[in-house]
Amino acid sequence: MGAYILRRLILVIPTLVGIMMINFFLTQFVPGGPVEQVLARLEGGGDAFQTIAGSGDAGVEDQGAGGSSDYIGARGLPPEFIDQLEAQFGFARIVCEPGYTGRPTTAVPECVKEPIPMVERFFIMMGNYLTFDFGQSYFRSIGVLELVLEKMPVSISLGLWSTLIAYLVSIPLGIRKAVRDGTPFDTWTSGAIIVGYAIPGFLFAILLLVVFAGGSYFQWFPLRGLTSDNWDQLSFFGKIADYLWHIALPVLASTISSFATLTLLTKNSFLDEIKKQYVMTARAKGLSEGAVLYGHVFRNAMLIVIAGFPAVFVSVFFGGSLIIETIFSLDGLGRLGFEAAVARDYPVVFGTLFVFGLMGLVVGILSDLMYVWIDPRIDFERRG
């Protein structure tokens, strides 16, 4: 098993580099880069997209990541300021003649701007990321790692509670459905969870807000945030109650669609195991139905369900966080990534992508270890 884990760990590096490379080079062809965003704001044009759209036939020579002095939003700004901005964002460097001791700026004839090629910028970025140096946000004046750590508790709370509740409900329900397969209980519960699966998460979240958060009917839950304004004045148990009060609707909205997959997976796993010979033998020995189900069937049937817990958590953590956090005004990683992508805050975009990609690859290895821990008969090394 050690050799298998070592091979998987070695493959993490080229896989992560490939993920970063694809996304990095794709973003270079997206109009409205960070330089254009800053220039549009300075010119009072709102953002780069509005300015580009309103430019007509004026022409935009370079709307990619690096920007250009011909950008329409920069007509009233000195060229040396734009050069300095591109150098600050890492799209160019200002090179001065030997012996020049002043501040590097293209305002003096001794210094010129030298664009940095995309490939070189990519390798500089990856070299920093491999040492976990993610740099600073372009627009927030804070380190990317500090920013991620600041937002992560919100997303972890949402993902962890959603996953735990999904398992706590789906596993007993799936076992019950397997035992009572074909009965009216099995039929109406299947219909209910399929309807829940078919409802989009954002639509269900809006429905919860309208009905239970003061929209048109009841005002039982808060409309936004994870804590109340008087959080600091609450007692220890008051803080716990306040937190659960705020997290209830977001967790329910992000969990509703995961019930169907886990419940039906549990049911089918149990049905497959119940039909096997060892179950018939256990029943023939006079064991009770509970002893057969939970003493013999459970461990084998739950292998694929329990071992997939890390992957399910990551899918909930990353997949549904953006919409849920936006609707419920939660300041988590989903909103952070969305706002960074819109503002072309590349250090935040690529820094979070690197962290998420690394976490996803490590979780894949942890899932394999969970399989072996639950069922020692599985040997990935021998299979390889």
N, C-alpha and C positions, 0 to 999 in steps of 0.2 A: 504493500500500500504506500510505503514511503516513496518508492520510485515513481509511482503514478502521481502522487501529490507534487513531487518535484517537477515532473514534466508539465503538469498543469500550471504551476507557478511560473515556469520558464515561458510558457506560451502567453502568459498575461501581458508581457512587455510588447511583443510584436502586435498582438491583438489591439492593445490600447493605442499604440502608435498608429495603426491603421485607422482606427476610429477617429482619432484626432486629425489625421492627415486628410481624410475625406471631408470632414466638416470644415477644416481650416481653409482648404482650397475652394470649397463651394462658397464660403462667405466672401471671398475676394471678388466675386462677380456680382454681389448684391449691391444695388445702388444705395446711396445715402449712408456712407461710412461715418465713423466718429468725428472726423475732421469736418465733414459737411454738416453734421448735427450741431457742432459748436458754432460754425460760421452762420448757420441759419438762425440760431438763437441770438447771436450778436447782432444780426441784421434785422431782428424782429420778425422773421418769417415763420415763426411757429416751429416747424421742423423741416428737415431736409426734403421730405417727400412732398410737402406742400409747395416748397420753393421750386423743386424740380418740375412738379406738375404745372406750375404757373409760369414756367420759363419760356413756353412756346418754342419757337425755333431758334432761341438764343444759343442753344448748344451747350452740352456738358461734356467736356473732353474726358474727364476721369471721375466717374461717380463711384468707384470701388472703395476699398478700405483706405487707401492712402489719401485720396482727395487731390485737388489740383487748384492752382491759382486762377484757372479760368472758370472755376465754379461761380455761378451767377450770384450766389449769396455773399461772395467775397469781394465784390467790385469796389466796395467802399473801404476796404481794409488794406493796410500796407502789405506788400508781398512778403517782407521779412517776418511779419507776424505769422503768416500762414506757414512759412518755412519752419519757424520755431515750433509751431503747433504740430506739424507733421513729425518733427524730430522728437518732440515730447511724447507722442503716441507710438514712436518706434517704427514709423514708416519711412523715415529718412534719417540721415546723419549729417551734421554740419561739419565740414572738414576745413581747417584753416592752414595757411602756409606755415612752415617751420619758423619759429621765432616770434610768432604772433602771441601775445600774452593777454589780450583783452577777452571780453566775453564772446563766445562763439555765436555769431549772428551773420546772416547774409546781408545785413545793412552795410557792412564794410567790404571793400573789394578783396580783402585777404581771405575771406571765407566763402565757400560755395556749398550748396545743398547737394547731397549725394543720395539718391533713392536706394533703399535696401530691397533687394529682390525678394520675392515671395518665399522662395525655397530657403533662403538664408534666415528670413524672419521665422519660418516654421521651426528650423533646427535650433534657433536661439530660444524660442518659446519652449520646445520640448526639453532642452537642456535645463532650463529653469524648473520646469514642472517635475522632472525626475528627481530633483532635490527638494520638491515641495515648496518651491518659491513661485507663488502665483501672482506676484506683483500687486499693484493697487488698482482699484476701480478708476476709470477715466473721469467719472462724474460725481463720485461720492467721497473722495479723499480718505479712503479706508482700505486696508488690505483685503484682498479677495478672501483669504482664509478666515480672517476675523469676521467678514461679512457672512460667509457660509455658516460659521459656527454660531453666529448671532441668530440666524434664521432657522437653523436646523431643529431646535427643540419643538417648534410648532409643527413641522412636517413629520417629525418622529412621533409626536403625540398622536397626530391624525392617523398615520400609517399603522402604528402599533395597536392602538385601540380598535381600529377597523379590522385588522387581521385577527386579533384575539376574539372579538365578538363573532366574526364570521366562523371561526373554528368552533367556538363554544356552542353556537346554534346549529351549524351545519352537520357536525359529526353526530350528535344524538338524533337529529332529525333524519339523517341519512340511514342510520342503523334502524330506526323505527320504520322507515319506509321499506327497507329491505326485509324486515321481519314480516311486515304486513303488505307485501308486494301484491298488487292487483286488487286491493280492497278500496272502498271509497276514500279512506284516509289517504292512501297513496295517490289517488287520482286528484283530489282537490288540493293537496299540498304541492304536487307537481305543477298544477295550473297556477298556483299562487307564486311560486318561486320563479316560474318562467315569465310571468307578467312583470315581476320585479326586475328580472334580468333585461326585459325588453325596454323598460323605461330608462331613457338616458339619465345619467347621474345629475347633470345640470338642471334638467327639467324637474326631477324629484326634489332637488335642493331648493329650487324656486318655490315649488309647491309647499315644502315645509316652512319656508319663510312666510309665505302668504297666509298659511293656516295657523301656525303656532308662534310666529314671531311678530305679531302685531300688524300683519298685512291687512286682513279683512275680517278675521274671526277672533282668534285668541292671542293673548300676549303672554304666553307661558315661558318663553325662552328669549334670550337677548338676540338682537339683530346682528351684531358683529363683535369681533374680538374674542380673545380667550379668557380675559379677566375683566372685572368691573373696575370702575374708576377709583373705588375705595379699597382696592386690593390690599394696600399696605396697612390699613387699619383693621383688617379682618384677623380673627384668630386662626390657629393652625387648621382646625377642622372647618372653620368658615372658608378658608382659602380652598380646601379640597372640594367642598360643596359648590363654591363659586366656579371653580375650574370645570367640574363635571357638568354644571348647569350650562356653561358656555360651549363645551365640546360635544354635547349630546346631539344636536342637529347636524353639525358637520360630519360626525362619525357615522350617523345613520345614513346620511346621503351618500357617503363614500363606500358604505358596506353593502347596500341593498343589491347591487349587481353581482357581488361575489358569492351570495348565498347559493345561487343555482348551480354553479360549477362545482363547488365543494360538496353540496348535498348530493347531487347526482353521482359524483365521483365516489363518494362514500357508499352510497346505496349499491352501485354496480360492483364495487370491490367486495362488499359483503355478500352479495348474491353469488359472485364467482366462488368465494371461499365456502359458502354454506353448502354448495353442491358437491364438494370434494369428499373423498372417501374418509379422511380422518375425522370429519365432522359426524358422519354416519356412525363411525366406530365409537366416538365419544358418547353419542346418544345411546348407542346399544349397551354401553357400560352402565347406563342409568344416571348419567350426569344431568343436572338441571339445565334448562334452556339458558339461564343466565351464565352458568359455569361454562357452557359450550361457547356462547357468544363472546364473553369477555375473557375467558381463560384460554381459549384456543383460536377462535376466529379473529379476534380483535387485532392481535399483533400482526398477523399476516395481511389482513385487509387494510390496516391503517398504514402500511409501509409507504405507499405512494402518496398518501394524504399528508401524513405527519412530516415525512422527509421533504416535502415541497414547501414547508412553512417559510424558510428563508426567501425562496423565490416569490411566494405569494406576498410576503411583506414588502419586498422591493417593488413589485408591480403596483401595489397599492400606494406605496410611498412616493413613487415617481409618476405613476400613470395618472391618478386622479387628483393629485394635489393642486394643479394649476387652476382647474375650474372651481373646485370646492373652496380653495383659499380666496379666489377672486370674489365669488358670490358671498361668502361669509366674512369678507374683509379680514382674513387672517394673514399676517405678515410672515409667510414661510418661504421655503425654497422655490415653490412653484411660481409665486408672484415675482420673486427675485429674478428667476430665469427669464420670465416673460418680459419684465420691464427692461432687463439688460439686453435682450434681443431687439426690442423695439428701439432702444436708445443707442444700439450698436456699441455697447460697453463690452468690448471683446475680452478683456481680462476676466470679467465675471462670467461671460458666456463660456469661454474655453476652460476656465478654472473649474466651474461647476460641472462641465461636461467631463473633464478629467476625473474629478472626484467620483461622480456618478458611475462613469464607466469602470473605474477601478473597483468600486463597491459591488457593482453588478458581476464582474468577473470573479471576485473573491467569494461572493455569495454562491455562485455556481459550484465552486469547490466545496463550500460548506454544505451544500445540498447533497453532494456525493458522500461526504463524511457522515451525514445524517442517515443515509441509506445503509451504510456499513454499520453504524452504531445500532440502528434498529434491527437489522438482520445481518449478523456476522457471516452468513453464508455467501453474501455478495462480495466478490473480489474483483474490483475494477482492474487491478494490475494483471491478474491472470487472463482476464478477458482481452486486455490490450496485447 
